[in-house]
Amino acid sequence: MSGSQSQDFTLHEAARDGKILTVKGLVAENPKLVLKKDLDERVPLHWAASFGHLEIVSVLLNPTKFQSDSIPKEQKIKPFTIDIDEFVDEAGWTPLHIASSVGNLDIVQLLLKNDPEPDVNLQSNNGSTPIHLATSKKHLGVVKELIKHGASVRIKDKRSQYPLHRAASIGSLPLVETFIKEGKSPINAKDSAGWTAVHHALSEGHGDVAVLLVKSGADYNVEDDEGLTPLKVAVDDKVAQYFKAELKANGYEI
């Protein structure tokens, strides 16, 4: 927590460090501490999600349940809404963005059970949705869970990239298949550089992903903003030759 002071953000630090007894003790005295933001604009829930502390996440989502019995009933804080979408840090990330990026499926599922349910398509400052972030780290289980809860794979980030672009770039066959079959992702869409998913796959050396994309309907002759086809941006000749051989073997002219 950049520049944060322990005396000011004790709950944040306990949530980060997995100190469940400290978290329960602080919340017992003042449940509304869960709403406090630190110097990174993060609430304790951000930190618990970031470091994978499932039990602490559960406490922070229902803080009034843990109020101390020593507090008179008339002085206890009534249950209040925990709206995850309102917990946005400096980068525009909510705890759901963080949990999706980290790949903690248990925490993602717990956050999605919250009432109100978080917006699975909420975009960060750079346009990334939770699915973009989960894709970048190859978290297939998280991606499928988000799709099950209504997440779209047809949202572009600020580089005009769909999750499919990222999946192709990292060479994940399962994610590419998921986006095409389950999400009906646009397959020939160009990003801000004019690159399609096939461009990204070949430029990173993932010939098998490029072949899958073509078999799924991708145009392998499309040119980017500089007039380059996917083959022209292949990482090396070995990948280019593999791609050409596979296409020819499957009846494509190249």
C-alpha positions, -999 to +999 in steps of 0.1 A: +000+000+000+019+030-013+026+054+015-001+040+038+004+043+075-004+013+098-023+034+123-046+047+096-051+015+076-048-013+101-078-032+087-063-029+051-030-044+063-047-072+083-067-081+053-036-081+031-016-102+056-043-127+063-048-118+099-083-131+103-086-125+141-074-089+137-099-084+109-128-098+130-117-077+160-117-045+140-149-052+122-166-062+155-160-027+168-167-007+137-182-026+106-180+006+085-142+003+084-147-020+055-157+011+034-126+031+041-102+037+012-064+038+015-040+060-005-044+036-035-081+041-033-085+005-022-108-008+005-097-038+026-116-061+003-092-053-025-063-065-004-080-096+008-089-106-028-054-098-040-037-121-015-063-149-017-077-147+018-112-163+013-124-162+049-114-125+052-133-117+020-164-134+035-161-113+067-157-080+047-187-088+026-209-091+056-193-070+083-223-062+106-227-099+113-195-098+133-203-069+156-193-074+192-219-087+216-208-061+241-223-033+219-258-025+231-284-035+205-296+001+200-260+012+192-252-015+167-249-006+131-277-019+109-267-041+079-257-019+049-252-026+013-217-037+001-217-027-036-185-042-050-188-020-081-183+011-060-150-002-047-128+012-075-091+018-070-067+041-089-065+018-119-103+014-120-101-022-106-128-035-083-121-066-061-136-087-088-110-074-113-083-083-088-097-118-080-101-125-117-065-115-124-051-135-095-072-164-106-087-173-073-119-191-084-133-195-049-131-157-042-145-149-077-175-172-069-180-156-035-179-121-049-204-131-076-228-143-048-229-108-033-261-088-033-260-067-054-240-089-078-210-071-092-210-061-129-190-087-147-185-064-176-173-034-157-143-019-174-111-006-157-093+026-167-077+009-196-109-008-207-102-042-193-130-063-180-125-091-155-124-115-184-096-096-201-076-098-169-083-135-163-074-143-199-040-126-197-031-150-169-046-181-185-073-186-158-097-207-178-119-217-148-124-180-138-132-171-174-159-198-177-173-188-143-176-151-155-192-162-187-217-183-167-226-151-149-232-131-181-197-118-189-194-107-225-163-116-247-174-089-271-161-059-252-130-041-264-103-026-241-087+008-250-064-009-274-095-022-292-086-057-282-112-084-274-103-111-249-097-133-280-067-111-290-052-117-256-059-154-257-042-157-291-012-137-279-006-160-249-012-191-269-041-206-250-060-231-272-087-237-245-094-200-241-095-194-278-120-223-282-141-210-253-143-175-268-153-187-302-177-214-292-192-202-259-188-165-263-192-161-301-163-137-302-157-117-334-129-136-350-116-111-376-117-080-355-087-057-356-072-039-326-058-004-326-027-015-347-049-033-372-039-067-358-063-097-357-060-126-334-041-145-360-015-117-362-011-119-324-008-157-324+019-159-351+038-129-337+042-147-304+050-181-320+017-199-314+012-215-348-013-241-334-035-212-322-033-195-355-043-227-373-073-232-349-084-196-356-083-202-394-102-234-391-128-215-371-132-189-398-104-164-394-091-146-424-053-153-427-048-128-455-061-097-438-036-068-436-028-047-406-024-009-406+010-013-422-001-037-449+013-068-432-005-101-432-003-124-402+025-145-419+045-113-423+046-108-386+053-144-376+080-145-349+104-166-371+105-187-403+099-219-384+065-207-372+057-193-406+065-226-423+045-246-398+015-224-403+017-226-441+022-264-440-008-269-417-031-247-438-021-266-470-027-299-453-062-287-444-070-276-479-063-239-477-045-220-504-016-199-492 
